[in-house]
Amino acid sequence: MKKNRPHRNWRFGFAFVLLAGLFFPVAVHNADAAPKFTRSFFQSVETRSSNLKPFKKWLSALARYSAEVKGNKKQTCVAKNLNICDFGDWKKFLISIKKYDKFTQIRAVNARMNKAKYTTDKSNWGKKDYWSTPGEFMARFGDCEDYAIVKYLSLRLLGFKDDELRVVAVKDLNLKVGHAILVAILRDPKTRKAKVYVLDNQIKDVVEASTIRHYEPVFSINRTYWWRHRRG
């Protein structure tokens, strides 16, 4: 089910996940008052904060993305076999799937972006950790958090609400490495019961979070909040 596991690259390119606890004393102080911890995905509990200041790479990627959108920035593709080479093609793809239901949309976005070649931050940017914008990802590809970011912003453009999406930093308990994924939280329109789906560059199709046992979430984040996770 999994493919192209760059074990060595994860250890260096996403090592910040294992150090993410350094952020917590700063941000948890401002966590929302009630409830302190609530049940969450991947057998964890979570506490929420609106203080995103510690997450500078996330905020920087969002700010650079806003600049790309305003400037309609185009990128030169490294590879010719991935037809998401500029904002025009990206928008056309999103328009083509907008008519479908949300589950079909997340499957389409996941499959499309997973076609990109995994590339380490060291190779791309000469840095151990760099969070790419969609334009940068389309031009140079990226590593796990870059897949998650472009999927997050793709679904936001399709009309998903911010509270339906989170970029999640996890520990892979099997491989003992850090990783990043996107989760989409979809509610049944009749029952309002929520299901959490995982969009992962290492998994071919979208799966429910409840089926995955080897991920331990460290933190999750969107434009509005971030959540600290611990074992439930």
PEWOMO-V648962 format. One record per pair of residues at least 4 apart in sequence whose ideal C-beta (glycine too) atoms are under 6 Angstrom apart, sorted by sequence separation. I is the first residue (numbers start at 1). J is the second residue. D is the distance in whole Angstrom. If there is no record, write none. Layout:
i;j;d
I;J;D
I;J;D
This chain:
i;j;d
9;13;5
10;14;5
23;27;6
24;28;5
40;44;5
56;60;6
85;89;6
87;91;6
100;104;4
119;123;5
121;125;5
132;136;4
136;140;6
142;146;3
156;160;6
160;164;5
207;211;5
40;45;6
68;73;4
84;89;5
100;105;5
119;124;5
125;130;4
132;137;5
137;142;5
155;160;4
160;165;6
172;177;5
187;192;5
188;193;5
221;226;4
39;45;6
40;46;4
83;89;6
84;90;5
121;127;5
172;179;5
187;194;5
199;206;6
219;226;6
220;227;5
37;45;4
77;85;4
97;105;5
121;129;6
121;130;4
137;146;5
170;179;5
185;194;5
186;195;6
197;206;5
198;207;5
219;228;6
37;47;5
132;142;5
155;165;6
36;47;6
75;86;6
97;108;5
169;180;5
185;196;5
197;208;6
198;209;5
74;86;4
217;229;4
137;150;5
152;165;5
168;181;5
183;196;5
184;197;5
196;209;4
131;145;6
132;146;4
152;167;6
167;182;6
168;183;6
183;198;6
31;47;5
32;48;5
124;140;5
134;150;5
166;183;5
181;198;6
182;199;4
31;49;4
30;49;5
134;153;6
148;167;5
165;184;6
181;200;5
30;51;4
164;185;5
27;49;5
119;141;4
121;143;6
119;142;6
120;143;6
27;51;5
117;141;5
116;141;5
27;54;5
26;54;5
152;182;5
23;54;4
151;182;5
148;180;5
82;115;5
148;181;6
82;116;6
113;147;6
148;182;4
144;179;5
145;180;4
144;180;4
113;150;5
113;151;5
174;214;5
173;214;5
109;151;5
173;216;6
109;154;5
170;215;4
171;216;4
170;217;5
151;199;5
168;217;5
169;218;5
169;219;5
168;220;4
85;138;6
105;158;6
84;138;5
147;201;4
166;220;4
167;221;5
166;222;5
144;201;6
165;222;6
75;135;5
98;158;6
162;222;5
162;223;5
73;135;5
78;140;6
162;224;5
75;138;5
76;139;6
94;157;5
75;139;3
94;158;6
68;133;6
68;135;5
65;133;4
64;133;5
61;131;4
61;133;6
57;131;4
106;184;5
102;186;6
114;201;5
61;149;6
110;199;4
110;206;5
107;206;5
106;206;6
13;120;5
13;121;5
9;120;4
6;118;6
16;129;5
4;118;6
12;128;6
13;143;5
14;144;6
20;169;6
17;169;4
41;196;5
18;178;5
17;178;3
58;221;6
14;178;4
11;177;5
10;177;4
42;209;6
41;209;4
42;215;5
44;217;5
52;226;6
42;217;5
50;225;6
48;225;5
49;226;6
48;227;5
46;227;4
47;228;5
46;229;5
44;229;4
45;232;4
44;232;5
43;232;5
20;218;5
20;219;6
2;202;5
28;228;6
17;218;6
24;228;6
